[in-house]
Amino acid sequence: MRQALLALAVAVSLGLAAPARAETVVATGAGAPTATPQNLVAPGVATPAAAMPPASQGTSAGLTMPDAKAPDTKAPDAKPQDAKPQDPATQSAPPAAAAPVAALTPAPVVIPRSIVAQINLSRQRMEVTVDGVPRYSWPISTARRGYRTPVGSYRPQRMYRRYFSRKYDNAPMPYSIFFNGGYAIHGTTDLKRLGRPASHGCVRLHPSNAATLFALVRDYGPGNTRIIVTR
C-alpha cells in the first residue's frame, strides 16, 4: 500500500498520473474502511480489460442504463398509410374471364336430293320416292309372255320428250327414259292394259304419270336418279 501511494505521489508530481474514475472501499487489516483509487496505475503499466465495466451495464457508483423499450404488442394497422405500391412486373395477372359458351344448335340433317323408281314386276306397280319420302304409286305394264324386262338397278342413260319405236311399227313412246340399251320407261296409249304385263319389255305408264317422272328426273338429274327393277 505504501508503495502504491508513493508511486501515485511521484506520478502526480510529474503530471503523469490519469485522474481517478471511481473509488473502491477496501477493508484494511485493522477493519477500518480506506478509500483507494480503482484505476490508478503506474506509467507504462497496462490496465486489464476486465477492470473496465461494460459501457452498456450499470456501475457500482449507482449509474443505471435506461430499460430497453418493450416490444409493441399492438396489432398493426389493417390499412397502412405508407404502404409501398407493388412493382407491376411482380404483380400476378388477374384470372382471365371465362369465354362465353355458345349455345350448341344441332346441325340440320341434309338429305341428298334423290329419286328412286322402284318397279315391281309381280305387282305391276311403280313406287316413286323423292328425297327419301314415298311420293307416287302408279300402275304399269311390263313384258308379256315371250318377252322380258331386265331386272337390276340402273341409271337413266338418255331421255326424249317425243320418241317413236324403230322396232315396233313406229309406236309412240312419249317421255321416254332409257335405262338399259333399248329398254325404257315411257307413256302409252294402251291404257286398258295398265296393271298387267302387255309390253315387249319396256315399262309403260299413263302419259300424265310418265310426264311427271320425266320432269322429276330432268330436275334432279340422271346422277341422282335410280331405277330398280325387281320381280
DAPESUL-V657166 format. One record per pair of residues at least 24 apart in sequence whose C-alpha atoms are under 10 Angstrom apart, sorted by the first residue. I is the first residue (numbers start at 1). J is the second residue. Records with the same first field share a line. If there is no record, write none. Layout:
I: J + J
This chain:
1: 36
4: 36 + 40 + 41 + 42
5: 36 + 37 + 40
7: 40 + 41 + 42 + 43
8: 37 + 40 + 41 + 42 + 43
10: 42
11: 40 + 41 + 42 + 43
16: 42 + 43
17: 41 + 42 + 43
18: 42 + 43
22: 59 + 60 + 61
23: 60 + 61
24: 60 + 61
112: 224
113: 220 + 221 + 224 + 225
114: 216 + 217 + 220 + 221 + 222 + 223 + 224 + 225 + 226
115: 213 + 216 + 217 + 220 + 221 + 222 + 223 + 224 + 225 + 226 + 227
116: 153 + 155 + 217 + 224 + 225 + 226 + 227 + 228
117: 153 + 154 + 213 + 225 + 226 + 227 + 228 + 229
118: 153 + 226 + 227 + 228 + 229 + 230
119: 151 + 152 + 203 + 227 + 228 + 229 + 230 + 231
120: 151 + 228 + 229 + 230 + 231
121: 149 + 151 + 195 + 196 + 197 + 203 + 229 + 230 + 231
122: 196 + 197 + 230 + 231
123: 195 + 196 + 197 + 231
124: 194 + 195 + 196 + 197 + 203 + 231
125: 194 + 195 + 196 + 203 + 205
126: 203 + 205 + 227 + 228 + 229
127: 228
128: 213 + 226 + 227
129: 225 + 226
130: 216 + 220 + 225
131: 224
136: 209 + 212 + 213
137: 209
138: 194 + 195 + 205 + 206 + 209 + 210
139: 191 + 193 + 194 + 195 + 196 + 204 + 205 + 206 + 209
140: 185 + 187 + 188 + 191 + 193 + 194 + 195 + 196 + 197 + 198 + 199 + 202 + 203 + 204 + 205 + 206
141: 185 + 188 + 190 + 191 + 193 + 194 + 195 + 196 + 197 + 198 + 199 + 200 + 201 + 202 + 203 + 204 + 205 + 206
142: 185 + 194 + 195 + 196 + 197 + 198 + 199 + 200 + 201 + 202 + 203 + 204 + 205
143: 196 + 197 + 198 + 199 + 200 + 201 + 202 + 203 + 204
144: 196 + 197 + 198 + 199 + 200 + 201 + 202
145: 197 + 198 + 199 + 200 + 201
146: 200 + 201
147: 197 + 198 + 199 + 200 + 201 + 202
148: 183 + 197 + 199 + 200 + 201 + 202
149: 180 + 183 + 184 + 199 + 200 + 201 + 202 + 203 + 229 + 230 + 231
150: 180 + 183 + 201 + 202 + 228 + 229 + 230 + 231
151: 228 + 229 + 230 + 231
152: 180 + 227 + 228 + 229 + 230 + 231
153: 179 + 180 + 226 + 227 + 228 + 229 + 230
154: 178 + 179 + 180 + 225 + 226 + 227 + 228 + 229
155: 179 + 180 + 222 + 223 + 224 + 225 + 226 + 227 + 228
156: 180 + 184 + 185 + 217 + 221 + 222 + 223 + 224 + 225 + 226 + 227
157: 181 + 184 + 222 + 223
158: 184 + 222
159: 184 + 185 + 186 + 214 + 217 + 218 + 222
160: 186 + 214
161: 186 + 210 + 211 + 214 + 215
162: 186 + 187
168: 200
173: 202 + 204 + 205 + 207 + 210
174: 205 + 206 + 207 + 208 + 210 + 211 + 214
175: 205 + 207 + 208 + 209 + 210 + 211 + 212 + 213 + 214 + 215
176: 202 + 203 + 204 + 210 + 211 + 213 + 214
177: 203 + 210 + 213 + 214 + 217 + 218 + 222
178: 202
179: 222 + 226 + 227
185: 210 + 213 + 214 + 227
186: 210 + 211 + 213 + 214
187: 211
203: 229
